Amino acid sequence: MRNDPSFIELRARERARKLLDEGSYRELLDPFDGIVSPWLVAQDIVPQADDGMVVAKGTLNGKPTVVIAIEGAFQGGSMGEVSGAKMAAALELAAEDNRNGIATQAVLCLETGGVRLQEANLGLAAIADIHAAIVDLRRYTPVIAIIAGTVGCFGGMSIAAALCSYLIVTREARLGLNGPQVIEQEAGIEEYDSRDRPFIWSMTGGEIRYRSGLVDALVDDGIQAVQQAVNAGLAQGVPAQHRSDQVSHYLPRLRDFDTRRQADSEQIKQLFEEDRS
């Protein structure tokens, strides 16, 4: 029997509850408020009462904290008008708290394939609002993001992850701009076989993303392991320079990338591997 129960196996609501101090969890716009997507029923898709987005307010180590968790089991954690508005508004309110002298922390649990195709431009606009809200909030407090599994984090929400102050992953996590099936569809199976799981994880899995310096902490799948990594990130405070501002660090590496070769994990390591000693 494992000493540290799985974080991955928790649904979004339980992930949020476990990250907050015991007894402090209070959900905003919960399923009983009945705010659902107005666009799914017309497309013969059963909506979910919280639109797959859990927003919880409470404390973490006694400090005001908002935890926003995406439910990957609903529509692949896709971002629509309602779910995106819930996340963006929560981040905006956290920033407003900080401007008013209430030091509100933020933790995001990202399990998402990106924009919800059934809601198209509405979802894209919501993701843009999320990006802007993260950049605003991270001036005052670290914005911590967790990608645990099993959905991963793709599309416009991978950009949201990259904008966060600190990013925590497990080995089971995946992080990439385009999902494997999208790449295969557009570039062909010779370029990217979406059924080749070892290859996919060697390119976009949590371990290679950590070794490439694109995430800050690689943890085992455990509730306590994730909690400790979140606490460590918050304790570091706002970074002197966010990763998304390190243009001079990344541009030369991208210029050196040989697109004539089939990309593989070794090529990625040579270009991006960080000294983690």
ZATI-916882 format. One record per atom (N, C-alpha, C): x, y, z. Coordinates in steps of 0.1 Angstrom, whole numbers, padded with zeros to 4 digits, always signed. Layout:
XYZ;...
***
This chain:
+0009-0012+0000;+0000+0000+0000;+0009+0012+0000;+0006+0022-0009;+0015+0033-0010;+0012+0043+0001;+0023+0050+0006;+0022+0059+0017;+0016+0073+0012;+0017+0076-0001;+0013+0089-0006;+0002+0086-0017;-0010+0087-0014;-0021+0084-0024;-0019+0092-0037;-0024+0086-0048;-0023+0092-0061;-0030+0106-0062;-0024+0116-0068;-0030+0128-0071;-0037+0127-0084;-0031+0120-0094;-0037+0118-0107;-0050+0112-0107;-0053+0103-0098;-0066+0096-0097;-0077+0104-0092;-0074+0116-0086;-0084+0125-0080;-0091+0132-0092;-0104+0135-0090;-0111+0143-0099;-0108+0158-0095;-0112+0167-0104;-0108+0181-0102;-0112+0187-0089;-0124+0184-0085;-0129+0189-0072;-0121+0185-0060;-0117+0172-0060;-0109+0166-0049;-0095+0171-0050;-0089+0174-0062;-0076+0180-0063;-0076+0193-0056;-0086+0202-0059;-0087+0215-0053;-0088+0214-0038;-0096+0205-0033;-0099+0203-0019;-0086+0199-0012;-0078+0190-0018;-0066+0185-0011;-0055+0196-0011;-0055+0206-0020;-0045+0216-0020;-0047+0227-0010;-0060+0228-0006;-0063+0239+0004;-0063+0233+0018;-0061+0242+0028;-0061+0238+0042;-0074+0231+0045;-0073+0221+0053;-0085+0213+0057;-0096+0222+0063;-0108+0221+0058;-0119+0228+0063;-0121+0242+0057;-0112+0246+0048;-0113+0260+0043;-0119+0260+0029;-0121+0249+0023;-0126+0248+0009;-0140+0254+0008;-0141+0264-0001;-0155+0269-0005;-0155+0271-0020;-0165+0264-0026;-0165+0265-0041;-0174+0277-0046;-0169+0283-0056;-0176+0294-0062;-0182+0289-0075;-0195+0293-0078;-0202+0289-0089;-0202+0274-0091;-0206+0267-0080;-0206+0252-0080;-0217+0247-0089;-0218+0233-0090;-0228+0228-0099;-0243+0232-0096;-0245+0235-0083;-0259+0238-0079;-0263+0252-0085;-0253+0260-0089;-0256+0273-0095;-0261+0271-0110;-0258+0259-0115;-0264+0255-0128;-0259+0264-0140;-0247+0269-0139;-0242+0277-0151;-0236+0268-0161;-0242+0265-0171;-0238+0255-0181;-0235+0262-0194;-0228+0255-0203;-0225+0261-0216;-0238+0261-0224;-0241+0273-0230;-0254+0274-0238;-0252+0268-0252;-0241+0263-0256;-0238+0259-0270;-0238+0244-0272;-0237+0236-0261;-0235+0222-0263;-0248+0214-0267;-0258+0217-0260;-0271+0210-0262;-0275+0210-0277;-0273+0222-0283;-0277+0223-0297;-0269+0214-0306;-0257+0210-0301;-0249+0201-0309;-0250+0186-0304;-0260+0183-0296;-0263+0170-0291;-0252+0165-0281;-0247+0175-0274;-0237+0171-0264;-0242+0175-0250;-0242+0165-0241;-0247+0167-0227;-0238+0177-0220;-0243+0188-0215;-0235+0197-0208;-0232+0192-0193;-0223+0199-0187;-0220+0196-0173;-0223+0208-0164;-0228+0206-0153;-0234+0217-0145;-0223+0227-0141;-0210+0223-0140;-0200+0233-0137;-0191+0236-0149;-0195+0231-0161;-0188+0232-0173;-0173+0227-0172;-0171+0218-0163;-0158+0212-0162;-0147+0221-0156;-0152+0231-0148;-0142+0240-0142;-0146+0242-0128;-0137+0239-0119;-0139+0240-0104;-0131+0252-0099;-0137+0262-0093;-0131+0273-0087;-0133+0273-0072;-0123+0271-0064;-0124+0270-0050;-0116+0281-0043;-0122+0287-0032;-0115+0297-0024;-0113+0291-0010;-0102+0294-0005;-0099+0289+0009;-0085+0295+0013;-0078+0287+0022;-0065+0291+0026;-0055+0280+0023;-0043+0284+0021;-0032+0274+0020;-0021+0279+0029;-0018+0271+0039;-0009+0276+0050;-0014+0288+0057;-0027+0289+0057;-0033+0301+0064;-0034+0313+0056;-0030+0313+0043;-0030+0325+0035;-0042+0323+0024;-0049+0334+0021;-0060+0334+0011;-0055+0328-0002;-0062+0318-0007;-0058+0312-0019;-0070+0308-0028;-0068+0309-0041;-0078+0304-0050;-0072+0292-0058;-0079+0281-0059;-0074+0270-0066;-0084+0267-0078;-0079+0267-0090;-0088+0265-0101;-0083+0252-0108;-0093+0243-0109;-0090+0229-0114;-0099+0225-0126;-0093+0221-0136;-0100+0217-0148;-0103+0202-0148;-0116+0199-0150;-0120+0184-0150;-0117+0178-0164;-0106+0171-0165;-0102+0165-0177;-0111+0154-0183;-0120+0149-0174;-0129+0139-0178;-0141+0144-0186;-0143+0157-0185;-0154+0163-0193;-0149+0170-0205;-0153+0165-0217;-0149+0171-0230;-0133+0173-0231;-0126+0163-0225;-0111+0164-0225;-0106+0177-0219;-0113+0182-0209;-0109+0194-0202;-0108+0206-0211;-0116+0206-0222;-0116+0217-0232;-0122+0230-0226;-0117+0241-0231;-0121+0254-0226;-0132+0260-0235;-0143+0263-0229;-0154+0269-0236;-0157+0283-0230;-0168+0289-0234;-0171+0302-0230;-0173+0303-0215;-0180+0294-0209;-0183+0294-0195;-0171+0290-0186;-0165+0279-0190;-0154+0274-0182;-0142+0284-0183;-0140+0290-0194;-0129+0299-0196;-0132+0312-0188;-0145+0316-0188;-0148+0329-0181;-0147+0326-0166;-0150+0314-0161;-0148+0311-0147;-0134+0313-0142;-0125+0307-0150;-0110+0307-0147;-0105+0322-0148;-0108+0328-0159;-0103+0342-0161;-0108+0351-0150;-0121+0350-0146;-0126+0359-0136;-0120+0356-0123;-0118+0344-0119;-0112+0340-0107;-0098+0346-0106;-0090+0345-0116;-0076+0351-0116;-0077+0366-0115;-0086+0372-0122;-0088+0387-0122;-0092+0392-0108;-0100+0384-0101;-0104+0388-0088;-0093+0386-0078;-0084+0376-0080;-0073+0374-0072;-0063+0386-0073;-0061+0391-0086;-0053+0402-0088;-0059+0415-0081;-0072+0416-0082;-0078+0428-0075;-0077+0427-0060;-0077+0415-0055;-0075+0413-0040;-0061+0418-0037;-0051+0414-0045;-0037+0419-0042;-0036+0434-0043;-0043+0440-0052;-0042+0455-0053;-0049+0461-0041;-0058+0454-0035;-0065+0460-0024;-0059+0455-0010;-0047+0450-0011;-0039+0446+0001;-0042+0432+0006;-0050+0424-0001;-0053+0410+0003;-0044+0401-0005;-0034+0396+0001;-0024+0388-0007;-0029+0374-0010;-0037+0373-0021;-0043+0361-0025;-0034+0353-0035;-0032+0340-0031;-0023+0331-0039;-0032+0324-0050;-0025+0318-0060;-0033+0311-0070;-0026+0299-0074;-0034+0288-0075;-0028+0275-0080;-0038+0269-0090;-0032+0265-0102;-0040+0260-0113;-0037+0245-0115;-0048+0237-0116;-0046+0223-0120;-0051+0222-0135;-0041+0220-0143;-0044+0220-0158;-0044+0206-0164;-0056+0202-0168;-0058+0189-0175;-0067+0193-0187;-0061+0197-0198;-0069+0203-0209;-0063+0201-0222;-0071+0198-0232;-0067+0197-0246;-0067+0211-0253;-0071+0221-0245;-0071+0235-0251;-0085+0239-0255;-0087+0247-0265;-0100+0252-0268;-0110+0241-0271;-0122+0244-0268;-0133+0235-0271;-0138+0238-0285;-0136+0228-0294;-0138+0231-0308;-0153+0235-0311;-0162+0229-0303;-0176+0232-0305;-0180+0247-0301;-0171+0254-0294;-0173+0268-0291;-0163+0277-0297;-0154+0272-0305;-0145+0279-0314;-0140+0292-0308;-0144+0303-0315;-0138+0316-0312;-0142+0321-0297;-0153+0316-0292;-0156+0320-0278;-0146+0314-0269;-0142+0301-0271;-0132+0295-0263;-0118+0301-0265;-0115+0305-0277;-0102+0312-0279;-0102+0325-0272;-0113+0333-0272;-0113+0346-0266;-0112+0344-0250;-0118+0333-0245;-0117+0330-0231;-0102+0327-0227;-0095+0319-0235;-0081+0316-0233;-0073+0328-0233;-0075+0337-0242;-0068+0350-0243;-0070+0358-0230;-0082+0358-0224;-0085+0365-0212;-0077+0358-0200;-0076+0345-0201;-0068+0337-0191;-0054+0341-0191;-0048+0342-0203;-0034+0346-0205;-0032+0360-0199;-0040+0369-0202;-0039+0383-0197;-0040+0383-0182;-0049+0375-0176;-0051+0375-0162;-0039+0369-0154;-0033+0359-0160;-0021+0353-0154;-0010+0363-0153;-0008+0370-0165;+0003+0380-0165;+0001+0391-0155;-0012+0395-0154;-0015+0405-0144;-0012+0400-0130;-0017+0389-0126;-0017+0384-0113;-0002+0380-0109;+0006+0375-0118;+0019+0370-0114;+0029+0382-0110;+0024+0394-0112;+0032+0406-0107;+0032+0406-0091;+0021+0401-0086;+0019+0402-0071;+0022+0390-0063;+0020+0378-0069;+0022+0365-0062;+0025+0355-0072;+0033+0344-0068;+0035+0333-0078;+0022+0327-0082;+0021+0324-0095;+0010+0316-0100;+0015+0302-0103;+0011+0293-0095;+0016+0279-0096;+0006+0271-0105;+0012+0263-0114;+0004+0254-0123;+0009+0240-0121;-0001+0231-0121;+0002+0217-0119;-0004+0209-0131;+0005+0201-0138;+0000+0192-0148;+0003+0178-0143;-0007+0171-0140;-0004+0157-0134;-0007+0146-0143;-0018+0146-0150;-0022+0135-0159;-0037+0133-0157;-0044+0126-0165;-0039+0118-0177;-0041+0126-0190;-0048+0137-0190;-0051+0144-0202;-0038+0152-0207;-0031+0158-0198;-0020+0166-0202;-0024+0181-0204;-0016+0189-0210;-0020+0203-0212;-0015+0207-0226;-0024+0211-0235;-0022+0213-0249;-0029+0226-0254;-0026+0230-0266;-0033+0241-0272;-0029+0254-0265;-0039+0263-0266;-0037+0276-0259;-0035+0276-0245;-0039+0265-0238;-0037+0264-0224;-0022+0259-0221;-0015+0254-0231;-0001+0252-0228;+0007+0265-0228;+0002+0275-0235;+0007+0289-0234;+0004+0294-0220;-0008+0292-0215;-0012+0296-0201;-0002+0290-0191;+0001+0277-0193;+0010+0270-0184;+0024+0277-0184;+0028+0280-0196;+0042+0287-0198;+0042+0301-0192;+0031+0307-0190;+0030+0321-0185;+0031+0320-0169;+0028+0309-0164;+0028+0308-0149;+0042+0309-0143;+0042+0313-0130;+0055+0316-0124;+0063+0303-0122;+0056+0292-0118;+0062+0279-0116;+0053+0268-0121;+0059+0258-0127;+0052+0247-0133;+0056+0234-0127;+0047+0226-0122;+0049+0213-0116;+0043+0202-0124;+0051+0192-0127;+0046+0180-0135;+0050+0167-0128;+0043+0157-0132;+0046+0143-0129;+0052+0137-0142;+0058+0125-0141;+0063+0118-0152;+0051+0114-0162;+0039+0113-0156;+0028+0109-0164;+0022+0121-0172;+0026+0133-0169;+0021+0145-0175;+0026+0146-0189;+0019+0154-0197;+0024+0158-0211;+0021+0173-0212;+0030+0179-0220;+0029+0194-0222;+0033+0197-0236;+0024+0202-0244;+0028+0206-0258;+0018+0215-0264;+0022+0223-0274;+0013+0232-0281;+0002+0225-0288;+0006+0215-0296;-0003+0207-0304;-0004+0192-0299;-0015+0187-0298;-0017+0173-0294;-0012+0163-0304;-0008+0151-0300;-0003+0141-0309;-0012+0138-0321;-0025+0137-0319;-0034+0134-0330;-0035+0145-0340;-0034+0158-0335;-0035+0169-0344;-0022+0170-0353;-0010+0167-0347;+0002+0167-0354;+0002+0156-0365;-0003+0144-0361;-0004+0133-0371;-0013+0136-0382;-0025+0142-0379;-0034+0146-0389;-0029+0156-0399;-0021+0166-0394;-0016+0176-0403;-0003+0173-0410;+0006+0165-0403;+0019+0163-0409;+0021+0149-0413;+0012+0140-0409;+0014+0126-0413;+0020+0117-0402;+0017+0104-0403;+0021+0095-0393;+0036+0093-0393;+0043+0096-0405;+0057+0095-0405;+0064+0106-0396;+0057+0117-0395;+0062+0128-0387;+0059+0125-0372;+0047+0120-0369;+0043+0119-0355;+0032+0108-0354;+0036+0097-0349;+0027+0086-0347;+0020+0087-0333;+0007+0091-0333;+0000+0094-0321;-0002+0081-0313;+0000+0069-0318;-0002+0057-0311;+0011+0052-0304;+0022+0059-0307;+0035+0055-0302;+0037+0062-0289;+0032+0056-0278;+0032+0062-0265;+0047+0065-0260;+0056+0055-0261;+0070+0059-0256;+0076+0071-0264;+0073+0072-0277;+0078+0083-0284;+0072+0096-0280;+0059+0096-0278;+0051+0108-0273;+0057+0113-0260;+0058+0104-0250;+0063+0108-0237;+0077+0112-0238;+0085+0107-0247;+0099+0111-0248;+0100+0125-0254;+0090+0130-0260;+0090+0143-0266;+0082+0154-0258;+0071+0149-0252;+0063+0159-0245;+0060+0155-0230;+0066+0144-0225;+0063+0140-0212;+0069+0148-0201;+0065+0147-0189;+0069+0155-0178;+0084+0155-0176;+0091+0143-0177;+0105+0142-0174;+0113+0150-0185;+0110+0149-0198;+0118+0156-0208;+0115+0171-0207;+0103+0175-0203;+0100+0189-0201;+0108+0195-0189;+0110+0187-0179;+0117+0191-0168;+0132+0192-0171;+0137+0182-0178;+0152+0182-0182;+0155+0193-0192;+0144+0198-0199;+0146+0208-0209;+0145+0222-0203;+0142+0223-0190;+0141+0236-0183;+0128+0243-0186;+0118+0236-0191;+0105+0242-0194;+0095+0241-0183;+0098+0233-0173;+0091+0232-0161;+0100+0233-0149;+0095+0235-0137;+0103+0238-0125;+0105+0227-0116;+0095+0218-0115;+0095+0207-0106;+0089+0194-0112;+0097+0183-0110;+0092+0170-0114;+0089+0162-0102;+0077+0157-0100;+0074+0151-0087;+0067+0137-0090;+0068+0128-0080;+0061+0116-0081;+0046+0118-0080;+0038+0109-0085;+0023+0110-0084;+0019+0107-0070;+0018+0118-0062;+0013+0116-0048;+0008+0130-0043;-0003+0129-0035;-0009+0141-0030;+0002+0150-0022;+0009+0143-0013;+0019+0150-0005;+0030+0156-0013;+0034+0148-0024;+0045+0153-0032;+0041+0165-0040;+0028+0166-0045;+0023+0178-0051;+0022+0189-0042;+0017+0187-0030;+0015+0197-0020;+0029+0203-0016;+0039+0195-0014;+0052+0200-0011;+0058+0209-0022;+0056+0205-0035;+0061+0212-0046;+0054+0226-0047;+0041+0226-0044;+0033+0238-0044;+0038+0248-0034;+0040+0242-0022;+0045+0251-0011;+0059+0256-0014;+0067+0248-0020;+0081+0253-0024;+0080+0264-0034;+0071+0263-0044;+0070+0273-0053;+0065+0286-0047;+0055+0285-0039;+0050+0297-0032;+0060+0304-0023;+0068+0296-0017;+0079+0301-0008;+0090+0308-0016;+0092+0305-0028;+0102+0312-0036;+0098+0326-0040;+0085+0329-0039;+0080+0342-0043;+0080+0345-0058;+0078+0357-0062;+0077+0360-0076;+0091+0359-0082;+0093+0352-0093;+0106+0351-0099;+0111+0365-0104;+0125+0366-0103;+0131+0378-0108;+0128+0380-0123;+0127+0369-0130;+0123+0370-0144;+0115+0357-0148;+0103+0359-0153;+0095+0348-0157;+0101+0341-0169;+0098+0328-0170;+0103+0321-0182;+0099+0327-0195;+0087+0332-0195;+0081+0337-0208;+0088+0350-0212;+0096+0356-0203;+0103+0368-0206;+0118+0366-0210;+0122+0353-0210;+0136+0349-0212;+0138+0347-0227;+0135+0357-0235;+0136+0356-0250;+0150+0354-0254;+0159+0361-0249;+0173+0360-0253;+0179+0346-0250;+0173+0339-0240;+0178+0325-0237;+0173+0315-0247;+0160+0317-0252;+0154+0306-0260;+0156+0309-0275;+0156+0321-0280;+0157+0323-0294;+0169+0317-0301;+0181+0319-0295;+0193+0313-0301;+0191+0297-0303;+0185+0291-0293;+0183+0277-0293;+0174+0273-0304;+0163+0280-0306;+0154+0278-0317;+0160+0280-0331;+0169+0290-0332;+0176+0292-0344;+0185+0280-0348;+0190+0274-0338;+0200+0263-0340;+0193+0250-0343;+0180+0249-0342;+0172+0237-0343;+0172+0233-0358;+0177+0221-0361;+0177+0216-0375;+0164+0209-0379;+0156+0216-0386;+0143+0211-0390;+0144+0200-0400;+0155+0198-0406;+0157+0188-0416;+0157+0174-0410;+0160+0173-0397;+0161+0161-0390;+0147+0158-0383;+0144+0145-0382;+0132+0141-0374;+0135+0144-0360;+0127+0152-0354;+0130+0156-0340;+0129+0143-0331;+0137+0143-0321;+0137+0132-0311;+0142+0138-0297;+0140+0130-0287;+0144+0135-0274;+0158+0139-0272;+0167+0132-0279;+0181+0135-0278;+0184+0149-0284;+0177+0152-0295;+0179+0165-0301;+0174+0176-0292;+0163+0173-0285;+0157+0183-0275;+0167+0185-0264;+0172+0174-0259;+0182+0175-0247;+0194+0183-0251;+0199+0181-0263;+0211+0189-0267;+0208+0204-0268;+0196+0207-0272;+0193+0221-0273;+0189+0228-0260;+0182+0221-0252;+0175+0228-0241;+0179+0222-0227;+0186+0211-0226;+0188+0205-0213;+0194+0214-0203;+0188+0215-0191;+0193+0224-0181;+0202+0216-0171;+0211+0222-0165;+0219+0216-0154;+0211+0216-0141;+0206+0204-0137;+0198+0203-0126;+0206+0198-0113;+0219+0198-0115;+0227+0193-0104;+0227+0202-0092;
***
